[in-house]
Amino acid sequence: MRDKPGKGAPQAAERRLTFIFLTQYYPPEPGAASLRLQAMAQELVRLGHAVRVVTALPHHLGAGAGRPFRLWQEERDGAVWVLRTWIWRVKPGRFWRRLLNYFSFVVTSFFGLWRAGRADYLVVESPPLFLGLTAWAYGRLRRIPYILSVSDLWPDSAVALGLVTNPQLIGLARRLEHFLYRNAAYVSAVTEGIRAAVAASGTIPASRVLFFPNGVDPAAFTGGDPERIRRRLGLEGRHVFLYPGTLGYAQGLEIILEAADLLREGLPEVLFLLVGEGPVKAAMMAEAERRGLSNVRFEPLRPVGEMRHYFALSRGVVVPLRRHPLFAGARPSKVFPAWAAGVPVIFAGEGEMARLVEESGAGVVVPPEDGPALAMAVEFLTRIADWEWRAMGEAGRRFVAERYRWDAIARAWVEGLG
């Protein structure tokens, strides 16, 4: 039988709980899931709870470069105890190699959990979905209920991007997905779309589907110094449109190259700056060179602490997604720090994030995979009066301060636990 919270127990918000987080990605790993889990852990500690994290040694997008070989290591992230275990590092490429990467941590993380000991809840991040098996097995063995934190519907997203095509593998993954939902004490969703999809699966009551969306610490993205970046990159007199984060398949970043091609003569002062790493970066750079796009620049991944300077440099932040029904329920995390920095957003997509941008009044929405529409939005933000541009930025600041601060999100999440 699965352990469930006792009916007579005090509400979670009224008692001190111990959580173990199980995740393949945790800072210094880049990415939305990594930063969200770190924020979640730190806010839970501020609320009086204890958090231990079992994660992999840094490996993603070059995060582990230059580090010595280790089977495991312990460290502290403020008041959060972190245990990292070995993982097989792979370069972007064939999907079977990524599976080996996932399964190596599925095995080694079990020993990390054993060292972490007991807890009131084990919070496991998906994807990778397979890590849920480790949480289920450890939870059964130590009688600890687990919370499946879903930041991406898998295998649906992998199928939508064409990364998984084998029908047998897809079928096995769907059965595993539903098995993990049924056996979870709670499922925690990062978007309303994911929450609705999990509730509609019929595998877990809607009352046990929690909501922990992407958010932001507004103070972390204010006070940026744009001139230090402008001088270093030689961007005097340019209007910079920033893309920060992972250069991956889901984003459909070709739309930026198409817009840059359309604007290079009519608006030569516009420059697109892509800061990050990812599996499509090399192809993007090659295509930009082939087209002769001098108005597109690429920068390596930067630490989160430096990104406020890049946001302060920007006239707008471009956030594209591919056209697919699955992505209608997405909330790209890079929107929230852009708004915290007071920078308008151009969202090239549909659904949940499009509604938030329109509701906030802090950006422009254009159709996905539509280069000419993106070019028009860039031209709009370039030509509007400064007072109007600043008003859009301030609307974004207010929107995240009122609705998407990490402390308020964490408090509501804990209150949802029985």
C-alpha positions in Angstrom: 0.0 0.0 0.0 1.2 3.5 -0.7 1.8 5.7 2.3 -0.6 8.6 2.4 -0.8 11.6 4.7 -2.8 10.8 7.8 -6.3 12.2 8.0 -5.8 13.3 11.6 -2.4 14.9 11.1 -2.0 18.7 11.4 -1.9 20.7 8.2 1.5 20.8 6.6 1.7 24.6 6.9 1.4 24.3 10.7 4.1 21.7 11.3 7.8 21.4 10.5 8.4 19.0 7.7 11.4 17.3 6.3 11.7 17.0 2.5 14.1 15.1 0.3 14.4 16.5 -3.2 15.5 14.0 -5.9 16.5 15.7 -9.1 19.0 15.1 -11.9 19.4 18.9 -12.2 20.4 21.4 -9.5 22.5 24.5 -9.6 25.2 25.0 -10.9 23.3 23.1 -13.6 21.5 25.6 -15.9 17.9 25.5 -16.8 14.4 26.4 -15.5 13.9 23.2 -13.5 17.2 23.5 -11.7 16.6 27.1 -10.6 12.9 26.4 -9.7 13.9 23.5 -7.4 16.6 25.6 -5.8 14.2 28.4 -5.1 11.6 25.9 -3.8 14.2 24.4 -1.4 15.3 27.7 -0.1 11.8 29.0 0.4 10.8 25.8 2.2 13.7 26.3 4.6 12.7 30.0 5.2 9.2 28.7 6.1 10.8 26.5 8.8 11.0 23.2 7.0 14.2 21.1 6.4 15.3 20.2 2.9 17.9 17.7 1.7 18.8 17.4 -2.0 20.0 14.3 -3.8 21.2 15.2 -7.3 23.8 14.4 -10.0 27.3 15.8 -10.2 27.2 18.8 -12.6 27.1 17.5 -16.2 24.5 19.3 -18.3 25.5 21.8 -21.0 29.1 21.9 -19.8 28.3 22.6 -16.2 30.8 19.8 -15.0 33.7 20.8 -17.3 37.0 20.6 -15.6 35.7 18.9 -12.4 37.6 15.9 -11.1 36.1 12.4 -11.3 34.1 11.6 -8.1 31.5 8.9 -7.2 29.8 11.3 -4.8 30.3 14.5 -2.8 28.4 16.4 -0.1 28.0 20.2 0.0 25.8 23.0 1.4 23.6 25.4 -0.5 22.9 27.8 2.3 20.8 25.8 4.8 20.1 23.0 2.2 22.2 19.8 2.4 23.1 18.6 -1.0 24.5 15.2 -2.0 25.7 14.7 -5.6 26.3 11.2 -7.1 28.0 10.1 -10.3 26.3 10.3 -13.6 27.5 9.2 -17.1 28.1 12.5 -19.0 27.1 12.6 -22.6 27.2 15.2 -25.4 24.0 16.1 -27.2 23.3 13.5 -29.9 21.6 10.2 -30.2 18.6 9.6 -27.8 19.9 6.2 -26.6 23.0 8.0 -25.2 20.6 10.3 -23.3 18.8 7.3 -21.9 22.1 5.9 -20.6 22.7 9.2 -19.0 19.3 9.1 -17.3 19.6 5.5 -16.1 23.0 5.9 -14.7 21.6 8.4 -12.2 18.5 6.3 -11.6 21.0 3.7 -10.1 23.4 6.0 -8.3 20.8 8.3 -6.8 19.3 5.4 -4.9 22.5 5.3 -2.8 22.3 9.0 -2.4 18.7 8.7 -1.0 19.9 6.0 1.4 22.4 8.5 2.8 19.8 11.2 2.9 17.7 9.0 5.3 14.1 9.5 6.1 11.7 12.4 5.5 8.1 13.3 5.5 8.0 13.7 1.7 10.3 12.7 -1.1 9.9 15.2 -4.0 11.1 13.8 -7.3 11.5 15.9 -10.5 10.3 14.7 -13.9 11.7 14.6 -16.5 13.5 12.4 -16.6 10.5 10.3 -15.9 12.5 7.2 -15.1 13.8 8.8 -11.9 10.3 8.3 -10.5 11.1 4.6 -10.3 13.9 5.4 -7.8 11.5 7.5 -5.7 8.8 4.8 -5.8 11.2 2.0 -4.8 12.9 4.1 -2.0 9.5 5.3 -0.8 8.2 1.7 -0.5 11.3 0.6 1.2 11.5 3.4 3.8 7.7 4.1 3.9 8.1 7.7 2.6 5.3 9.2 0.4 6.6 10.8 -2.8 5.5 13.9 -4.7 6.0 13.7 -8.4 7.0 17.2 -9.6 6.2 17.4 -13.3 7.8 20.2 -15.3 7.3 18.6 -18.7 4.8 16.0 -19.8 6.8 13.0 -20.8 6.8 11.1 -23.2 4.4 13.6 -24.9 7.0 16.3 -25.2 9.6 14.0 -26.6 7.1 12.6 -29.1 6.0 16.1 -30.2 9.7 17.1 -30.9 10.3 13.9 -32.8 12.9 12.7 -30.3 11.1 9.4 -29.6 9.4 7.5 -32.4 9.6 3.9 -31.3 5.9 2.8 -30.5 7.0 0.2 -27.9 9.2 2.7 -26.0 6.3 5.3 -26.1 3.8 2.7 -24.8 6.2 1.7 -22.0 6.8 5.3 -21.1 3.0 6.1 -20.9 2.4 3.1 -18.6 5.3 4.3 -16.4 3.9 7.8 -16.3 0.4 6.6 -15.2 2.0 4.1 -12.7 3.9 7.0 -11.0 0.8 9.2 -10.9 -1.3 6.5 -9.3 1.3 5.8 -6.6 2.2 9.4 -5.8 0.9 11.0 -2.6 0.7 14.2 -4.8 1.6 15.3 -8.2 3.0 18.9 -8.5 2.6 20.7 -11.8 4.6 23.7 -13.1 1.8 24.9 -15.4 -2.0 25.0 -15.4 -1.9 22.9 -18.6 0.1 20.2 -17.0 -2.1 20.3 -13.9 -5.2 19.8 -16.1 -3.6 17.0 -18.1 -2.6 15.1 -15.0 -6.1 15.5 -13.4 -7.7 14.4 -16.7 -5.6 11.3 -16.8 -7.9 9.7 -14.2 -4.9 8.2 -12.3 -5.0 10.6 -9.3 -7.8 12.8 -7.8 -7.6 16.4 -8.9 -7.4 17.4 -5.2 -4.0 15.8 -5.0 -2.6 17.7 -8.0 -0.6 20.7 -6.6 0.7 23.8 -8.4 4.2 25.1 -8.2 4.8 27.4 -11.2 7.9 29.1 -12.4 8.5 32.3 -10.5 11.2 34.8 -9.6 13.0 36.7 -6.9 12.6 40.3 -8.2 15.6 41.6 -6.4 17.9 39.2 -8.3 17.2 40.9 -11.6 17.3 44.6 -10.7 20.3 46.9 -10.6 21.9 45.6 -13.7 24.7 47.6 -15.3 24.2 47.5 -19.1 27.3 49.5 -20.0 29.7 46.8 -18.9 28.1 44.4 -21.4 27.6 47.1 -24.1 31.3 48.1 -24.0 32.6 44.5 -23.9 30.5 43.4 -26.9 30.8 46.7 -28.8 27.1 47.3 -28.9 27.0 51.1 -28.7 24.0 52.5 -30.6 22.3 49.1 -31.0 18.8 48.0 -29.8 19.4 44.6 -28.3 16.8 41.9 -28.3 17.8 39.1 -26.0 17.2 35.4 -26.0 18.5 33.9 -22.7 18.6 30.2 -21.8 18.7 26.8 -23.5 19.0 26.7 -27.2 16.9 23.6 -27.7 14.5 21.9 -30.0 11.3 23.1 -28.3 12.0 26.8 -28.8 12.0 26.9 -32.6 14.8 29.4 -32.6 14.9 29.5 -36.4 12.2 32.3 -36.1 14.9 34.6 -34.7 17.2 34.1 -37.7 14.3 34.7 -40.1 13.4 37.9 -38.3 17.0 39.1 -38.3 17.2 38.4 -42.0 14.1 40.6 -42.6 15.3 43.5 -40.4 19.0 43.8 -41.2 18.5 46.4 -43.9 15.4 48.3 -42.6 16.5 48.4 -39.0 20.3 48.0 -38.9 20.4 49.2 -35.3 18.6 46.0 -34.1 20.8 43.1 -32.9 19.6 39.7 -31.6 21.8 38.4 -28.7 21.4 34.7 -27.8 23.0 33.9 -24.5 23.2 30.2 -23.6 24.0 26.7 -24.7 22.0 23.8 -26.1 21.8 21.1 -28.8 20.8 23.4 -31.6 23.4 26.1 -30.9 26.0 24.9 -33.4 23.4 24.6 -36.2 22.1 28.1 -35.4 25.5 29.6 -35.5 26.3 27.9 -38.8 23.0 29.1 -40.4 23.5 32.6 -39.2 27.0 32.6 -40.8 25.6 31.1 -44.0 23.0 33.9 -44.2 25.6 36.6 -43.4 23.6 37.8 -40.4 25.8 40.3 -38.7 22.8 41.4 -36.5 22.9 38.0 -34.7 25.4 37.4 -31.9 25.9 34.3 -29.7 27.3 34.4 -26.1 28.2 31.4 -23.9 26.0 30.5 -21.0 26.4 32.9 -18.1 25.9 32.5 -14.4 22.4 33.6 -13.1 24.0 36.4 -11.1 25.3 38.0 -14.3 22.1 37.9 -16.2 20.6 41.1 -14.7 23.3 43.0 -16.7 22.1 41.4 -20.0 18.4 42.1 -19.2 19.3 45.7 -18.4 21.0 45.9 -21.8 17.9 44.8 -23.7 15.1 46.6 -25.5 13.1 43.3 -25.4 13.4 39.7 -24.5 12.3 37.2 -27.3 10.7 34.0 -26.0 9.7 31.6 -28.9 8.1 28.2 -28.8 7.3 25.7 -31.6 3.7 25.4 -32.8 2.2 22.3 -31.1 -0.8 21.7 -28.9 1.4 20.4 -26.2 3.2 23.7 -25.9 0.0 25.6 -25.4 0.3 24.7 -21.7 3.9 25.9 -21.4 5.2 28.8 -19.2 8.8 29.6 -20.3 10.6 30.6 -17.2 12.7 33.3 -18.9 9.6 35.6 -19.1 9.6 36.2 -15.3 13.1 37.5 -14.8 12.7 39.7 -17.9 9.6 41.3 -16.3 11.4 41.5 -12.9 14.1 43.5 -14.7 11.5 45.8 -16.2 12.0 44.6 -19.8 9.0 43.9 -22.2 8.7 40.4 -23.7 7.9 39.3 -27.2 6.3 35.8 -26.9 6.0 33.8 -30.1 3.6 31.2 -29.0 0.1 30.2 -28.0 -1.9 29.2 -25.0 -1.1 29.8 -21.3 1.9 32.0 -21.6 0.2 34.1 -24.4 -2.7 34.8 -22.0 -0.3 35.9 -19.2 1.6 38.3 -21.5 -1.7 39.8 -22.7 -3.0 40.0 -19.2 0.1 41.7 -17.8 0.3 44.4 -20.5 4.0 43.8 -20.4 4.7 42.5 -23.9 3.6 41.5 -27.3 2.3 38.1 -28.5 2.9 36.9 -32.0 2.1 33.5 -33.7 4.7 30.7 -33.3 7.1 30.0 -36.1 6.2 33.3 -37.8 9.4 35.2 -38.6 7.7 38.2 -40.2 5.4 38.6 -37.2 8.4 38.6 -34.9 10.1 41.1 -37.1 7.1 43.4 -36.8 7.0 43.1 -33.0 10.7 43.9 -32.8 10.1 47.0 -35.0 7.2 48.0 -32.7 9.3 47.9 -29.5 12.2 49.6 -31.3 10.1 52.6 -32.5 7.7 53.2 -29.6 8.4 56.2 -27.4 10.6 55.6 -24.4 7.8 56.5 -21.9 5.6 53.8 -23.5 8.4 51.3 -23.4 9.1 52.0 -19.7 5.3 51.7 -18.9 5.3 48.2 -20.4 8.4 47.3 -18.3 6.8 48.6 -15.1 3.7 46.6 -15.8 5.9 43.5 -15.9 7.5 44.4 -12.6 4.2 44.8 -10.9 2.8 41.6 -12.4 5.5 39.3 -11.1 5.8 41.1 -7.7 2.1 40.6 -7.1 1.7 37.0 -8.5 5.0 35.2 -9.0 7.3 35.8 -6.1 8.9 32.5 -5.0 8.0 33.0 -1.3 4.2 33.3 -2.1 4.3 30.3 -4.5 6.1 28.1 -1.9 3.7 29.1 0.9 0.7 28.2 -1.2 2.2 24.9 -2.2 2.9 23.8 1.4 -0.7 24.7 2.3 -1.9 22.3 -0.4 -0.3 19.3 1.4 -2.7 17.4 3.7 
